[in-house]
Amino acid sequence: MVEWIVTIVLVVAAAVVVAVVVVAVVVVVVVVVMVIVVVIVVVVVVAYSSSSSSNSSTCISNSSSSDSSSSSSSNSSSSTRSITVVEVVVVLAIVAAVVVVKVIVVGVVVVVVVVVVVVVVVVGLVVVGLVVVVVAATAAAVVVVVLVAAVYIVSLVVVIAAAAVAVVVAVVVVVVVVVVVVVVAGSSSSSCRNNSSSTSSSSSSSSRVVIAAAVVIVVVV
């Protein structure tokens, strides 16, 4: 009877250890995917910001003066452009990144919760088995079950730690994306005013509207 209990406990322990290893690997993969998504989004947004800033206005001052009089002219022109394909791609990239991250996080949390519940239940079974073995007064079986219980406890700690890391990384990813988008939206405006002739092209008002919409989507989705 005791041998059967020990065998069953060992088999279940092996299965749970394998499950914990698989979950740990999945968490590592999820973290790597999140980092890649963040890098892609940041690169896309920064690249778009650079391309927008390259179209900023250039100010050229011209002044004419004669013997006792000077004249200065001041001209300022700005043009509001419509939403471009690049802006649409940026918004779609941000939305896709946030959706992917949140779906992955939800999936990881669900998997971790299930695994934790299973581990807790199995630990309870091990404790029951330990009581049975102690009652049977078999020293070897007691040692085996104690070792298995220790493995379960360590596995439970590993799973909880992995879940915590995944959640923290997910929060950091979303915050980084939002901060980058907000910073880019704030720094994309340009103005040029002098007591001279100035030309201003490619106003960024529509860009800021698009980026603001992306931020709203990031927060709401």
LOMI-803253 format. One record per atom (N, C-alpha, C, CB): residue in three letters; z, x, y. Coordinates in steps of 0.001 Angstrom, whole numbers, padded with zeros to 6 digits, always signed. Each point is the difference from the previous one (the first is absolute). Glycine has a CB too. Example, Ala and Ser with C-alpha at 12.3 -4.5 7.8 and 13.67 -1.06 7.14 Angstrom:
<pts>
ALA+007800+013190-005690ALA+000000-000890+001190ALA+000000+000900+001200ALA+001246-001892-001173SER-001966+001542+002223SER+000060+000820+001190SER+000730-000770+001090SER-002145+001184-000628
</pts>
This chain:
<pts>
MET+000000+000833-001209MET+000000-000833+001209MET+000000+000867+001259MET+001222-001809-001253VAL-000331+002788+001270VAL+000091+000887+001160VAL-001291+000786+000186VAL+002475+000176-000338GLU-003085+000279-000770GLU-001239+000770+000090GLU-001118-000837+000619GLU+000697+001339-002009TRP-000764-002611+001646TRP-001020-000878+000580TRP+000212-000157+001507TRP-000188-001225-002195ILE+001426+001053+002582ILE+000294-000144+001438ILE-000423+001248+000761ILE+001930-001519-000535VAL-001575+002685-000004VAL-000346+001261+000656VAL-001518+000167+000085VAL+002143+001023-000839THR-002841-001370-000222THR-001468+000118-000003THR-000628-000899+001051THR+000063+000552-002435ILE+000400-001800+002487ILE-000543-000937+000992ILE+000267+000494+001414ILE+000337-001895-001604VAL+000875+002380+001831VAL+000351+000493+001330VAL-000870+001185+000385VAL+002347-000793-000331LEU-002591+001701-000591LEU-000833+001172+000289LEU-001445-000400+000306LEU+001476+001375-001488VAL-002007-002314+000740VAL-001373-000454+000249VAL-000109-000644+001379VAL-000340-000354-002470VAL+001280-000516+002795VAL-000019-000644+001309VAL+000174+001034+001108VAL+000925-002105-001018ALA-000071+003083+000776ALA+000209+001050+000998ALA-001292+000769+000264ALA+002395+000195-000723ALA-003095+000143-000341ALA-001271+000712+000166ALA-000999-000828+000799ALA+000406+001183-002164ALA-000471-002481+001859ALA-000930-000879+000716ALA+000341-000083+001484ALA-000328-001319-002100VAL+001605+001210+002409VAL+000414-000095+001399VAL-000266+001309+000742VAL+001752-001673-000651VAL-001501+002798-000002VAL-000277+001291+000633VAL-001490+000123+000326VAL+001939+001039-001243VAL-002784-001442+000309VAL-001445+000028+000258VAL-000353-000902+001179VAL-000431+000465-002434ALA+001034-001653+002473ALA-000274-000924+001112ALA+000435+000594+001328ALA+000276-001934-001553VAL+000865+002602+001560VAL+000485+000619+001235VAL-000939+001107+000457VAL+002354-000549-000654VAL-002830+001342-000291VAL-000949+001069+000346VAL-001280-000592+000590VAL+000946+001452-001837VAL-001437-002523+001219VAL-001223-000648+000507VAL+000221-000524+001415VAL-000655-000633-002348VAL+001796-000014+002580VAL+000290-000524+001338VAL+000100+001134+001015VAL+001206-001951-001025ALA-000567+003052+000633ALA+000104+001134+000912ALA-001383+000546+000368ALA+002237+000560-000997VAL-003117-000464-000003VAL-001367+000467+000259VAL-000729-000958+000937VAL-000053+001106-002256VAL+000220-002417+002010VAL-000643-000996+000867VAL+000499+000123+001437VAL-000237-001546-001966VAL+001531+001749+002119VAL+000560+000144+001347VAL-000585+001223+000705VAL+002121-001112-000769VAL-002237+002223+000037VAL-000591+001207+000587VAL-001435-000265+000432VAL+001482+001436-001434VAL-002245-002100+000570VAL-001394-000328+000341VAL-000054-000901+001229VAL-000653+000215-002423VAL+001546-001194+002490VAL+000034-000913+001148VAL+000297+000764+001284VAL+000755-001870-001499VAL+000208+002780+001429VAL+000332+000794+001188VAL-001204+000825+000442VAL+002411+000099-000724VAL-003107+000515-000228VAL-001191+000791+000335VAL-001071-000879+000639VAL+000507+001569-001897VAL-000710-002768+001324VAL-000995-000922+000564VAL+000379-000395+001420VAL-000516-000864-002300MET+001796+000588+002529MET+000438-000361+001349MET-000279+001115+000991MET+001765-001451-000987VAL-001448+002680+000587VAL-000245+001141+000888VAL-001492+000121+000315VAL+002012+001189-000956ILE-002854-001353-000079ILE-001451+000080+000210ILE-000466-001090+000959ILE-000285+000971-002302VAL+000820-002192+002124VAL-000381-001103+000888VAL+000393+000309+001439VAL+000263-001626-001898VAL+000948+002150+002085VAL+000445+000342+001349VAL-000908+001053+000620VAL+002357-000553-000644VAL-002681+001588-000139VAL-000870+001065+000514VAL-001359-000559+000412VAL+001177+001665-001471ILE-001741-002529+000616ILE-001315-000580+000314ILE+000060-000825+001279ILE-000559-000048-002444VAL+001574-000811+002553VAL+000109-000848+001186VAL+000190+000836+001259VAL+000970-001823-001412VAL-000083+002825+001325VAL+000238+000849+001165VAL-001271+000741+000408VAL+002395+000259-000699VAL-003098+000289-000292VAL-001239+000731+000296VAL-001026-000916+000654VAL+000441+001531-001939VAL-000585-002748+001390VAL-000980-000936+000567VAL+000366-000375+001427VAL-000465-000890-002290VAL+001732+000572+002509VAL+000420-000426+001336VAL-000113+001147+001000VAL+001555-001678-001034VAL-001128+002873+000622VAL-000090+001151+000907VAL-001453+000345+000290VAL+002174+000875-000889ALA-003021-000957-000136ALA-001421+000270+000217ALA-000594-001004+000975ALA-000173+000967-002304TYR+000555-002218+002145TYR-000493-001023+000927TYR+000508+000251+001413TYR-000084-001648-001880SER+001362+002067+001987SER+000562+000296+001313SER-000740+001150+000659SER+002227-000821-000775SER-002566+001854-000016SER-000725+001141+000540SER-001384-000413+000480SER+001273+001517-001527SER-001948-002364+000735SER-001334-000438+000404SER+000054-000865+001245SER-000726+000102-002376SER+001825-000850+002547SER+000124-000822+001201SER+000290+000865+001215SER+000812-001914-001392SER+000059+002931+001202SER+000354+000836+001138SER-001170+000863+000445SER+002359+000012-000787SER-003296+000263-000132SER-001153+000811+000387SER-000929-000753+000937SER+000163+001200-002169ASN-000023-002533+002207ASN-000808-000805+000908ASN+000729-000342+001294ASN-001158-000925-001982SER+002241+001647+002262SER+000792-000301+001192SER-000762+000373+001268SER+002106+000370-001315SER-001593-000860+002393SER-000728+000185+001257SER+000161+001402+000548SER+000308-002406+000481THR-001283+002852+000262THR+000016+001308+000636THR-000053-000191+001506THR-001127+001071-001997CYS+002020-000407+002657CYS+000089-000153+001447CYS-000639+001195+000698CYS+002105-001354-000259ILE-002965+001059+001163ILE-000648+001052+000776ILE+000238-000302+001480ILE-001779+000396-001808SER+002360+000524+002487SER+000305-000223+001412SER-001033+000683+000884SER+002443-000173-000546ASN-002906-000580+001462ASN-000949+000528+000980ASN+000535-000323+001392ASN-001976-000278-001602SER+002057+001233+002369SER+000437-000234+001387SER-000934+000723+000942SER+002400-000252-000720SER-002677-000366+001812SER-000850+000619+001015SER+000764+000071+001308SER-002090-000858-001128SER+002019+001989+001777SER+000698+000160+001278SER-000905+000666+001008SER+002193+000149-001182SER-002074-000548+002390SER-000708+000642+001101SER+001022+000614+000950SER-001938-001630-000202ASP+001508+002017+001390ASP+000832+000788+000906ASP+001377-000625+000212ASP-002077+000784+001125SER+002134-001971-000646SER+001292-000592+000320SER+000247-001297-000734SER-000141+001063+002204SER-000724-001423-003118SER+000161-001269-000722SER-000256+000211-001475SER-000692-001291+002032SER+001339+000543-002855SER-000203+000058-001441SER-000123-001405-000531SER+001273+002157-000171SER-002070-002266-000839SER-000206-001324-000594SER+000290+000082-001485SER-001738-000601+001736SER+002333-000420-002257SER+000290-000065-001442SER-000375-001371-000503SER+001876+001676+000201SER-002460-001671-001342SER-000414-001270-000592SER+000760-000224-001283SER-002277+000196+001023SER+002598-001399-001276SER+000770-000345-001193SER-000702-001126-000724SER+002156+000726+001084ASN-002563-000431-002319ASN-000665-001005-000806ASN+000616-000014-001387ASN-002131+000278+001314SER+002352-001421-001830SER+000614-000111-001323SER-000716-001090-000768SER+002243+000790+000869SER-002677-000434-002056SER-000698-001005-000807SER+000525+000044-001418SER-002057+000185+001436SER+002163-001308-002047SER+000471-000071-001383SER-000790-001064-000725SER+002312+000763+000655SER-002499-000517-001922SER-000747-000967-000797SER+000794-000342-001250SER-002192+000891+000877THR+002275-002137-001208THR+000720-000453-001181THR-000984-000200-001148THR+001761-001107+001442ARG-001542+001814-002515ARG-000932-000082-001114ARG+000526-000971-001050ARG-000758+002361+000432SER-000121-002781-001276SER+000382-000931-001053SER+000536+000778-001203SER-001737-001666+000791ILE+002298+000931-001728ILE+000572+000619-001200ILE-001119+000617-000828ILE+001917-001657-000014THR-001687+002899-000393THR-001027+000718-000738THR+000270-000043-001494THR-000356+001485+001971VAL-000602-001007-002728VAL+000148+000044-001452VAL+001126+000939-000391VAL-002436-000503-000275VAL+002584+001595+001013VAL+001060+000967-000312VAL+001366-000652+000122VAL-001453+001877+000806GLU+001643-002674+000227GLU+001281-000684+000179GLU+000272-000975-001134GLU-000245+000241+002469VAL-000776-000954-002881VAL+000160-000921-001127VAL+000388+000757-001259VAL-001679-001552+001020VAL+001035+002689-001244VAL+000319+000818-001178VAL+001437+000498+000075VAL-002411+000697-000193VAL+002843-000302+001391VAL+001381+000474+000164VAL+000989-001104-000340VAL-000752+001602+001778VAL+000501-002791-001250VAL+000910-001119-000273VAL+000027-000323-001492VAL-000446-000925+002298LEU-000730+000878-002908LEU-000057-000290-001438LEU+000718+001073-000806LEU-002174-001190+000339ALA+002031+002453+000063ALA+000684+001088-000708ALA+001509-000151+000103ALA-001939+001514+000457ILE+002414-001870+000739ILE+001445-000174+000183ILE+000515-001168-000831ILE-000181+000947+002315VAL-000529-002070-002244VAL+000431-001172-000769VAL-000016+000294-001496VAL-000883-001501+001805ALA-000201+002121-002284ALA-000096+000318-001426ALA+001120+000925-000431ALA-002467-000290+000114ALA+002756+001299+000704ALA+001070+000942-000345ALA+001347-000689-000103ALA-001272+001803+001132VAL+001573-002665-000157VAL+001290-000688-000014VAL+000104-000955-001183VAL+000107+000192+002491VAL-001176-000924-002757VAL+000024-000925-001137VAL+000196+000751-001309VAL-001493-001571+001256VAL+000762+002666-001425VAL+000130+000787-001236VAL+001418+000514-000155VAL-002410+000664+000149VAL+002959-000127+000937VAL+001361+000546-000064VAL+001005-001086-000359VAL-000620+001737+001698LYS+000495-002883-001050LYS+000986-001059-000258LYS-000143-000563-001412LYS-000007-000566+002441VAL-001217+000420-002928VAL-000195-000475-001372VAL+000592+000993-000995VAL-002093-001213+000703ILE+001857+002490-000460ILE+000553+001022-000896ILE+001519-000038+000020ILE-002019+001439+000376VAL+002582-001566+000818VAL+001459-000034+000108VAL+000576-001190-000750VAL-000149+001141+002218VAL-000459-002310-002020VAL+000485-001197-000704VAL-000102+000202-001513VAL-000706-001461+001944GLY-000416+002007-002395GLY-000163+000241-001433GLY+001032+000960-000544GLY-002408-000429+000261VAL+002650+001505+000479VAL+000993+000983-000449VAL+001391-000613-000037VAL-001399+001844+000954VAL+001737-002612+000082VAL+001325-000628+000025VAL+000179-000944-001173VAL+000036+000191+002484VAL-001063-000990-002778VAL+000095-000918-001137VAL+000182+000761-001304VAL-001429-001647+001223VAL+000612+002674-001417VAL+000106+000789-001233VAL+001366+000643-000113VAL-002454+000432+000063VAL+002930+000130+001040VAL+001304+000672-000030VAL+001112-000991-000300VAL-000838+001700+001634VAL+000774-002865-001022VAL+001039-001004-000261VAL+000013-000396-001472VAL-000231-000850+002351VAL-000955+000628-002922VAL-000076-000360-001418VAL+000572+001107-000876VAL-002024-001398+000474VAL+001628+002625-000175VAL+000482+001124-000807VAL+001511+000147+000131VAL-002208+001161+000289VAL+002719-001304+000933VAL+001448+000121+000195VAL+000736-001075-000781VAL-000379+000982+002274VAL-000134-002205-002227VAL+000648-001083-000761VAL-000009+000306-001497VAL-000698-001655+001764VAL-000452+002122-002251VAL-000092+000344-001422VAL+000980+001105-000353VAL-002406-000676-000009VAL+002455+001701+000878VAL+000911+001118-000274VAL+001446-000471-000015VAL-001625+001584+001059VAL+001991-002427-000099VAL+001377-000504+000043VAL+000329-000794-001258VAL-000113-000080+002503VAL-000832-000765-002923VAL+000224-000784-001225VAL+000164+000914-001204VAL-001327-001895+000965VAL+000460+002903-001041VAL+000076+000911-001139VAL+001300+000795+000028VAL-002502+000157-000035VAL+002935+000230+001233VAL+001289+000698+000105VAL+001118-000892-000520VAL-000833+001313+001985GLY+000748-002586-001655GLY+000998-000923-000540GLY-000038-000052-001514GLY-000172-001336+002076LEU-001043+001331-002648LEU-000115+000014-001455LEU+000572+001283-000588LEU-002030-001444+000171VAL+001796+002548+000525VAL+000545+001273-000487VAL+001523-000039+000003VAL-002027+001216+000861VAL+002587-001777+000188VAL+001460-000100+000063VAL+000526-000851-001154VAL-000080+000254+002507VAL-000610-001360-002774VAL+000399-000840-001142VAL-000104+000785-001304VAL-000772-002059+001230GLY-000355+002795-001365GLY-000145+000828-001195GLY+001075+001048-000102GLY-002420-000387+000086LEU+002798+000951+001072LEU+001065+001004+000002LEU+001316-000586-000490LEU-001136+001168+001889VAL+001416-002366-001433VAL+001224-000665-000448VAL-000037-000226-001507VAL+000227-001116+002243VAL-001408+000671-002725VAL-000128-000238-001440VAL+000215+001289-000779VAL-001593-001883+000450VAL+000994+002972+000047VAL+000126+001275-000713VAL+001422+000516+000053VAL-002372+000523+000532VAL+003013-000703+000608VAL+001395+000442+000102VAL+000864-000765-000991VAL-000329+000573+002430VAL+000046-001858-002506VAL+000754-000801-000968VAL-000268+000504-001418VAL-000105-002006+001538ALA-001156+002428-001781ALA-000341+000511-001332ALA+000577+001389-000242ALA-002089-001354+000065ALA+002566+002004+001006ALA+000679+001287-000114ALA-000886+001073-000618ALA+002143-001226-000201THR-003391+001292+000665THR-000902+001064-000446THR-000206+000957+001167THR-001169-001537-001677ALA+001674+002742+001543ALA+000008+000948+001111ALA-001418+000385+000426ALA+002203+000866-000810ALA-003082-000595-000133ALA-001378+000400+000324ALA-000726-001102+000746ALA-000046+001462-002019ALA+000224-002691+001568ALA-000651-001125+000663ALA+000524-000173+001420ALA-000313-001114-002222VAL+001599+001339+002412VAL+000590-000096+001328VAL-000643+001016+000948VAL+002165-000796-001019VAL-002324+002030+000548VAL-000615+001049+000815VAL-001430-000377+000374VAL+001446+001721-001121VAL-002207-002228+000154VAL-001394-000380+000245VAL-000084-001099+001049VAL-000586+000638-002352VAL+001386-001654+002202VAL-000060-001129+000927VAL+000469+000416+001399VAL+000389-001583-001923VAL+000603+002455+001989VAL+000443+000489+001315VAL-001127+000770+000688VAL+002381+000130-000833LEU-003075+000702+000092LEU-001123+000742+000558LEU-001100-000952+000486LEU+000538+001928-001530VAL-000828-002935+000732VAL-001018-000981+000387VAL+000417-000740+001265VAL-000664-000262-002407ALA+001936-000113+002479ALA+000488-000672+001211ALA-000141+000904+001221ALA+001610-001327-001395ALA-001338+002614+001218ALA-000170+000947+001108ALA-001456+000077+000439ALA+001954+001315-000842VAL-002878-001320-000141VAL-001430+000008+000331VAL-000374-001244+000793VAL-000481+001333-002072TYR+001008-002476+001687TYR-000286-001238+000718TYR+000504+000057+001442TYR+000124-001242-002168ILE+001079+001764+002333ILE+000569+000076+001351ILE-000847+000911+000891ILE+002307-000397-000946VAL-002688+001556+000401VAL-000850+000918+000764VAL-001343-000652+000329VAL+001121+001962-001114SER-001688-002668+000140SER-001276-000685+000231SER+000137-001045+001095SER-000639+000390-002386LEU+001734-001124+002379LEU+000231-001018+001025LEU+000079+000639+001384LEU+001211-001424-001683VAL-000508+002542+001782VAL+000100+000699+001289VAL-001376+000476+000468VAL+002343+000724-000576VAL-003134-000181-000359VAL-001343+000482+000348VAL-000867-001145+000512VAL+000196+001813-001731VAL-000148-002952+001056VAL-000818-001139+000412VAL+000406-000492+001389VAL-000285-000649-002410ILE+001581+000526+002647ILE+000459-000463+001309ILE-000400+000988+001093ILE+001927-001186-001096ALA-001788+002480+000808ALA-000388+001012+000984ALA-001504-000060+000287ALA+001894+001465-000783ALA-002689-001625-000258ALA-001455-000089+000187ALA-000369-001225+000828ALA-000349+001175-002187ALA+001016-002293+001910ALA-000270-001215+000775ALA+000367+000197+001467ALA+000409-001391-002048ALA+000731+002030+002288ALA+000415+000251+001383ALA-001000+000892+000717ALA+002390-000253-000681VAL-002856+001290-000002VAL-000992+000899+000606VAL-001291-000755+000323VAL+000990+001943-001267ALA-001435-002775+000337ALA-001234-000762+000225ALA+000128-000924+001204ALA-000483+000107-002449VAL+001618-000794+002564VAL+000193-000920+001121VAL+000050+000766+001325VAL+001244-001586-001517VAL-000507+002708+001533VAL+000092+000801+001223VAL-001375+000510+000429VAL+002334+000672-000636VAL-003093-000172-000341VAL-001346+000501+000319VAL-000881-001122+000536VAL+000229+001756-001782ALA-000130-002943+001179ALA-000798-001132+000478ALA+000346-000358+001441ALA-000135-000857-002343VAL+001418+000824+002657VAL+000417-000316+001370VAL-000502+001071+000967VAL+002042-001195-000878VAL-001893+002463+000487VAL-000471+001098+000857VAL-001505-000097+000225VAL+001859+001464-000849VAL-002594-001798-000210VAL-001462-000128+000120VAL-000367-001077+001027VAL-000265+000737-002406VAL+000858-001908+002282VAL-000325-001091+000927VAL+000378+000379+001431VAL+000347-001679-001847VAL+000835+002289+002018VAL+000435+000400+001339VAL-000953+001030+000599VAL+002379-000464-000646VAL-002778+001453-000167VAL-000919+001034+000491VAL-001324-000618+000444VAL+001072+001681-001534VAL-001601-002589+000717VAL-001270-000649+000351VAL+000129-000753+001320VAL-000576-000212-002440VAL+001645-000570+002574VAL+000183-000778+001231VAL+000163+000922+001209VAL+001062-001850-001336VAL-000251+002902+001185VAL+000229+000922+001122VAL-001292+000687+000420VAL+002345+000366-000795VAL-003114+000103-000189VAL-001270+000669+000321VAL-000935-000944+000734VAL+000256+001467-002012VAL-000351-002697+001518VAL-000892-000972+000637VAL+000448-000301+001428VAL-000500-000997-002248VAL+001811+000819+002438VAL+000506-000300+001341VAL-000240+001168+000949VAL+001734-001502-001004VAL-001471+002725+000521VAL-000209+001182+000841VAL-001460+000136+000400VAL+001922+001127-001125VAL-002808-001310+000138VAL-001432+000094+000292VAL-000429-001088+000980VAL-000393+000986-002275ALA+000926-002187+002086ALA-000354-001087+000914ALA+000464+000286+001417ALA+000134-001598-001898GLY+001049+002207+002016GLY+000515+000313+001326GLY-000713+001147+000662GLY+002156-000841-000741SER-002648+001794-000029SER-000623+001184+000570SER-001503-000136+000171SER+001799+001320-001027SER-002352-002477+000667SER-001449-000145+000047SER-000515-000502+001341SER+000071-000427-002420SER+000853+000145+003348SER-000456-000492+001292SER-000359+001158+000921SER+001431-002038-000275SER-002368+001813+001149SER-000407+001055+000918SER-000315-000585+001363SER-000896+001346-001910SER+001216-000598+002934SER-000307-000448+001351SER-000362+001203+000855SER+001555-001976-000240CYS-002342+001746+001236CYS-000436+001091+000863CYS-000155-000514+001416CYS-001168+001130-001921ARG+002051-000687+002790ARG-000087-000419+001389ARG+000243+001208+000896ARG+000773-002341-000589ASN-001660+002611+001487ASN+000118+001100+000944ASN-000603-000428+001330ASN-000091+001707-001870ASN+000341-000916+002874ASN-000706-000200+001263ASN-001352+000693-000107ASN+002179-000143+001325SER-002945-000281-002264SER-001275+000616-000294SER-000839-001006-000727SER+001001+002298-000097SER-002152-001851-000363SER-000822-000892-000805SER+000406+000173-001439SER-001923+000108+001631SER+002260-001154-002318SER+000472+000088-001376SER-000706-001027-000838SER+002223+000835+000756THR-002463-000450-001976THR-000616-000930-000937THR+000909-000160-001198THR-002313+000646+000763SER+002483-001831-001208SER+000853-000281-001149SER-000795-000798-001006SER+002079+000038+001425SER-002130+000481-002640SER-000786-000685-001020SER+000841-000274-001219SER-002066+001091+000838SER+001616-002013-001599SER+000619-000306-001288SER+001468-000361+000157SER-001610+001540-001104SER+001892-002612+001817SER+001368-000453+000166SER+000593-000363-001351SER-000529-000832+002309SER+001843+001103-002422SER+000622-000162-001315SER+000759-001307-000133SER+000174+002456-000140SER-000447-003438+000981SER+000745-001252-000087SER-000234-000694-001327SER-000148-000230+002467SER-001110+000206-002900SER-000275-000654-001282SER+000608+000773-001150SER-002109-000924+000935SER+002131+002274-000810SER+000622+000815-001046SER+001472-000344-000131SER-001644+001843+000432ARG+002311-001989+000696ARG+001423-000292-000037ARG+000253-001380-000594ARG+000348+001473+001996VAL-001240-002413-001720VAL+000139-001332-000594VAL-000131+000077-001512VAL-000921-001043+002087VAL-000076+001810-002544VAL-000216+000129-001445VAL+001186+000680-000664VAL-002474+000107+000378ILE+002951+000979+000229ILE+001134+000721-000585ILE+001253-000871+000012ILE-000994+002186+000751ALA+001206-002937+000329ALA+001149-000908+000054ALA-000080-001044-001113ALA+000155+000351+002486ALA-001365-000859-002723ALA-000177-000955-001097ALA+000324+000650-001338ALA-001760-001198+001326ALA+001355+002449-001475ALA+000307+000714-001245ALA+001499+000160-000187ALA-002172+001212+000175VAL+002877-000904+000917VAL+001459+000133-000086VAL+000636-001317-000421VAL-000053+001778+001769VAL-000416-002872-001183VAL+000530-001319-000377VAL-000228-000266-001484VAL-000430-000847+002329ILE-000777+001179-002807ILE-000306-000215-001417ILE+000907+000857-000876ILE-002389-000539+000584VAL+002599+001789-000159VAL+000864+000902-000766VAL+001400-000571-000132VAL-001341+001950+000791VAL+001858-002504+000296VAL+001372-000507-000020VAL+000105-001313-000762VAL+000407+001127+002182VAL-001425-001986-002058VAL+000085-001347-000574VAL-000321-000019-001485VAL-000618-000917+002215VAL-000378+001713-002649VAL-000477-000093-001389VAL+001144+000237-000963VAL-002279+000777+000698
</pts>
